[in-house]
Amino acid sequence: MKSASCNMDQLVTKNHNGACQESDKEEGSSTKYVIIVVVLVLVLILIVGIAGYWIYTKRRSAGSKDLQDEKSSDNLL
């Protein structure tokens, strides 16, 4: 166990004597679910951010077109 701890550069300790139990296995899988949820939330935030930026640029470009139209109509008067 000490050599595995050294090779992994991580502290490895013994939880109990005997074979692994189901509760020991579930702890690792719950960590995987937390990581998956965190990644999905970050991806969702990224998508919302990109969509917000896209909407912002579309509105901004539409606003500048309106200003150009007003300037050209003022020149006709």
C-alpha positions in Angstrom: 0.0 0.0 0.0 2.9 2.4 0.7 4.4 1.8 -2.7 1.0 2.4 -4.4 0.7 5.6 -2.4 4.1 6.7 -3.5 3.6 5.8 -7.2 0.2 7.6 -7.3 1.7 10.6 -5.4 -1.4 10.5 -3.2 -2.1 9.4 0.4 -3.6 5.9 0.4 -5.0 4.6 3.7 -6.7 1.5 4.9 -10.4 1.9 5.8 -11.0 -1.5 7.3 -9.8 -5.1 7.4 -11.3 -7.6 4.9 -12.9 -7.3 1.5 -14.3 -4.1 0.0 -17.9 -3.5 0.8 -20.7 -2.0 -1.3 -20.6 1.2 0.7 -16.9 1.7 -0.2 -17.7 1.4 -3.9 -20.6 3.8 -3.7 -18.4 6.6 -2.4 -16.3 6.7 -5.6 -19.4 6.7 -7.8 -21.0 9.5 -6.0 -17.9 11.6 -6.6 -18.3 10.8 -10.3 -21.9 12.1 -10.3 -20.8 15.3 -8.6 -18.1 15.9 -11.2 -20.6 15.2 -14.0 -23.2 17.6 -12.5 -20.5 20.3 -12.1 -19.4 19.9 -15.7 -22.9 20.0 -17.0 -23.6 23.2 -15.1 -20.5 24.8 -16.5 -21.4 23.8 -20.0 -24.9 25.3 -19.5 -23.4 28.5 -18.2 -21.2 28.7 -21.2 -24.1 28.1 -23.6 -26.2 30.8 -21.9 -23.3 33.2 -22.1 -22.7 32.6 -25.8 -26.4 32.9 -26.5 -26.6 36.2 -24.5 -23.6 37.6 -26.4 -25.1 36.6 -29.7 -28.4 38.3 -28.9 -26.5 41.4 -27.7 -24.5 41.6 -30.9 -27.6 41.1 -33.0 -29.5 43.9 -31.2 -26.5 46.2 -31.3 -26.1 45.7 -35.1 -29.8 46.2 -35.6 -29.6 49.4 -33.6 -26.8 50.8 -35.7 -28.7 50.0 -38.9 -31.7 52.0 -37.5 -29.3 54.9 -36.9 -27.9 54.7 -40.4 -31.5 54.7 -41.8 -32.4 57.8 -39.8 -29.3 59.6 -41.0 -30.0 58.8 -44.7 -33.6 60.0 -44.3 -32.4 63.2 -42.7 -30.2 63.9 -45.7 -33.2 63.7 -48.0 -35.0 66.5 -46.2 
